[in-house]
Amino acid sequence: MHELAVTESIVEIACRHAKRAKAKRILRINLVIGDLSSIVDESVQFYFDFVSQDTLAQGAELTFRRIPVELVCGACGHRWNPPDADWVCPQCGEREGRVTAGREFYVESIEVDT
């Protein structure tokens, strides 16, 4: 359900920037979402169709670029993308992995009709 609030924010951000650009409408909103963000693309799309009604974003296309989880080992410095929930370093076997990617969530860009 948190996707509703997130989607409202996406529409607000996109519309604010489109208005500054004196756009007639928003054609596309490009989102970046990390795999650890717990954001479900289909839910965002579902809420977007509702929340964007009667705004500059109505009818805009949403694109989703997913960022995989990346860890760096605190013991040996090895970087890797864990294939599942096992975050043991494949290089040295330590469990000191620190997340360096995969938590992202932001509007990367918007495309507008001016």
C-alpha positions as YAML, in Angstrom:
chain: A
units: angstrom
residues:
- id: 1
  name: MET
  ca: [0.00, 0.00, 0.00]
- id: 2
  name: HIS
  ca: [2.96, 2.36, 0.39]
- id: 3
  name: GLU
  ca: [3.09, 2.50, -3.40]
- id: 4
  name: LEU
  ca: [0.11, 4.88, -3.31]
- id: 5
  name: ALA
  ca: [2.05, 7.51, -1.36]
- id: 6
  name: VAL
  ca: [5.14, 6.90, -3.48]
- id: 7
  name: THR
  ca: [3.14, 7.29, -6.67]
- id: 8
  name: GLU
  ca: [1.55, 10.51, -5.42]
- id: 9
  name: SER
  ca: [5.08, 11.83, -4.87]
- id: 10
  name: ILE
  ca: [6.16, 10.79, -8.35]
- id: 11
  name: VAL
  ca: [3.24, 12.66, -9.92]
- id: 12
  name: GLU
  ca: [3.85, 15.73, -7.75]
- id: 13
  name: ILE
  ca: [7.56, 15.85, -8.62]
- id: 14
  name: ALA
  ca: [6.99, 15.31, -12.33]
- id: 15
  name: CYS
  ca: [4.19, 17.90, -12.53]
- id: 16
  name: ARG
  ca: [6.19, 20.49, -10.59]
- id: 17
  name: HIS
  ca: [9.13, 20.18, -13.00]
- id: 18
  name: ALA
  ca: [6.88, 20.10, -16.06]
- id: 19
  name: LYS
  ca: [5.20, 23.33, -14.95]
- id: 20
  name: ARG
  ca: [8.60, 24.99, -14.50]
- id: 21
  name: ALA
  ca: [9.44, 23.94, -18.06]
- id: 22
  name: LYS
  ca: [6.10, 25.35, -19.24]
- id: 23
  name: ALA
  ca: [5.18, 21.92, -20.63]
- id: 24
  name: LYS
  ca: [1.78, 21.17, -22.10]
- id: 25
  name: ARG
  ca: [1.92, 17.59, -20.84]
- id: 26
  name: ILE
  ca: [4.24, 14.89, -19.59]
- id: 27
  name: LEU
  ca: [4.94, 12.14, -22.11]
- id: 28
  name: ARG
  ca: [7.16, 9.81, -20.06]
- id: 29
  name: ILE
  ca: [8.48, 9.48, -16.52]
- id: 30
  name: ASN
  ca: [11.66, 7.44, -16.15]
- id: 31
  name: LEU
  ca: [12.09, 5.83, -12.74]
- id: 32
  name: VAL
  ca: [15.10, 4.10, -11.17]
- id: 33
  name: ILE
  ca: [14.22, 1.47, -8.56]
- id: 34
  name: GLY
  ca: [16.63, -0.65, -6.55]
- id: 35
  name: ASP
  ca: [15.72, -4.27, -5.98]
- id: 36
  name: LEU
  ca: [15.85, -3.73, -2.19]
- id: 37
  name: SER
  ca: [13.42, -0.80, -2.28]
- id: 38
  name: SER
  ca: [10.36, -3.08, -2.01]
- id: 39
  name: ILE
  ca: [8.60, -1.04, -4.70]
- id: 40
  name: VAL
  ca: [6.39, -3.15, -6.99]
- id: 41
  name: ASP
  ca: [6.34, -1.80, -10.55]
- id: 42
  name: GLU
  ca: [2.82, -3.05, -11.27]
- id: 43
  name: SER
  ca: [1.44, -1.37, -8.15]
- id: 44
  name: VAL
  ca: [3.05, 1.95, -9.04]
- id: 45
  name: GLN
  ca: [1.58, 1.69, -12.54]
- id: 46
  name: PHE
  ca: [-1.86, 0.85, -11.14]
- id: 47
  name: TYR
  ca: [-1.87, 3.83, -8.76]
- id: 48
  name: PHE
  ca: [-0.31, 6.11, -11.37]
- id: 49
  name: ASP
  ca: [-3.24, 5.64, -13.72]
- id: 50
  name: PHE
  ca: [-5.55, 6.82, -10.91]
- id: 51
  name: VAL
  ca: [-3.41, 9.52, -9.26]
- id: 52
  name: SER
  ca: [-2.36, 11.21, -12.50]
- id: 53
  name: GLN
  ca: [-5.92, 11.88, -13.68]
- id: 54
  name: ASP
  ca: [-6.52, 15.55, -14.47]
- id: 55
  name: THR
  ca: [-2.80, 16.41, -14.18]
- id: 56
  name: LEU
  ca: [-0.07, 17.10, -16.71]
- id: 57
  name: ALA
  ca: [1.01, 13.48, -16.19]
- id: 58
  name: GLN
  ca: [-2.28, 11.91, -17.27]
- id: 59
  name: GLY
  ca: [-1.59, 9.36, -20.00]
- id: 60
  name: ALA
  ca: [2.19, 9.50, -19.53]
- id: 61
  name: GLU
  ca: [4.23, 6.34, -19.90]
- id: 62
  name: LEU
  ca: [6.12, 5.08, -16.85]
- id: 63
  name: THR
  ca: [9.42, 3.32, -17.44]
- id: 64
  name: PHE
  ca: [11.16, 1.33, -14.73]
- id: 65
  name: ARG
  ca: [14.92, 0.74, -14.64]
- id: 66
  name: ARG
  ca: [15.81, -1.81, -11.98]
- id: 67
  name: ILE
  ca: [19.13, -1.68, -10.11]
- id: 68
  name: PRO
  ca: [20.33, -5.04, -8.78]
- id: 69
  name: VAL
  ca: [21.71, -5.48, -5.28]
- id: 70
  name: GLU
  ca: [25.47, -4.98, -5.10]
- id: 71
  name: LEU
  ca: [27.55, -5.71, -2.04]
- id: 72
  name: VAL
  ca: [31.13, -5.00, -1.07]
- id: 73
  name: CYS
  ca: [32.87, -7.26, 1.43]
- id: 74
  name: GLY
  ca: [34.13, -5.44, 4.52]
- id: 75
  name: ALA
  ca: [36.89, -8.00, 4.94]
- id: 76
  name: CYS
  ca: [38.43, -8.33, 1.46]
- id: 77
  name: GLY
  ca: [36.77, -5.55, -0.60]
- id: 78
  name: HIS
  ca: [35.29, -7.91, -3.20]
- id: 79
  name: ARG
  ca: [32.18, -6.58, -4.98]
- id: 80
  name: TRP
  ca: [29.39, -8.89, -6.09]
- id: 81
  name: ASN
  ca: [25.70, -9.18, -6.88]
- id: 82
  name: PRO
  ca: [24.20, -11.83, -4.61]
- id: 83
  name: PRO
  ca: [21.90, -14.14, -6.55]
- id: 84
  name: ASP
  ca: [19.65, -14.66, -3.52]
- id: 85
  name: ALA
  ca: [19.48, -13.91, 0.20]
- id: 86
  name: ASP
  ca: [22.87, -15.57, 0.85]
- id: 87
  name: TRP
  ca: [25.17, -12.58, 1.34]
- id: 88
  name: VAL
  ca: [28.32, -14.56, 2.14]
- id: 89
  name: CYS
  ca: [31.29, -13.17, 0.23]
- id: 90
  name: PRO
  ca: [32.11, -15.58, -2.60]
- id: 91
  name: GLN
  ca: [35.75, -14.50, -2.44]
- id: 92
  name: CYS
  ca: [36.62, -14.97, 1.25]
- id: 93
  name: GLY
  ca: [33.51, -16.45, 2.90]
- id: 94
  name: GLU
  ca: [32.96, -13.58, 5.34]
- id: 95
  name: ARG
  ca: [29.51, -12.21, 6.18]
- id: 96
  name: GLU
  ca: [30.55, -8.56, 6.22]
- id: 97
  name: GLY
  ca: [28.81, -7.44, 3.05]
- id: 98
  name: ARG
  ca: [27.75, -3.80, 2.84]
- id: 99
  name: VAL
  ca: [25.08, -2.70, 0.35]
- id: 100
  name: THR
  ca: [26.46, -0.32, -2.30]
- id: 101
  name: ALA
  ca: [23.54, -0.50, -4.76]
- id: 102
  name: GLY
  ca: [19.95, -1.69, -4.80]
- id: 103
  name: ARG
  ca: [18.25, 0.79, -2.47]
- id: 104
  name: GLU
  ca: [17.67, 3.47, -5.11]
- id: 105
  name: PHE
  ca: [14.32, 5.02, -5.82]
- id: 106
  name: TYR
  ca: [14.07, 8.25, -7.78]
- id: 107
  name: VAL
  ca: [12.68, 9.99, -10.83]
- id: 108
  name: GLU
  ca: [15.59, 9.89, -13.25]
- id: 109
  name: SER
  ca: [14.00, 12.13, -15.89]
- id: 110
  name: ILE
  ca: [10.78, 13.25, -17.45]
- id: 111
  name: GLU
  ca: [9.96, 13.81, -21.10]
- id: 112
  name: VAL
  ca: [7.49, 16.57, -21.87]
- id: 113
  name: ASP
  ca: [5.63, 18.13, -24.76]
- id: 114
  name: THR
  ca: [6.26, 21.87, -24.86]
...
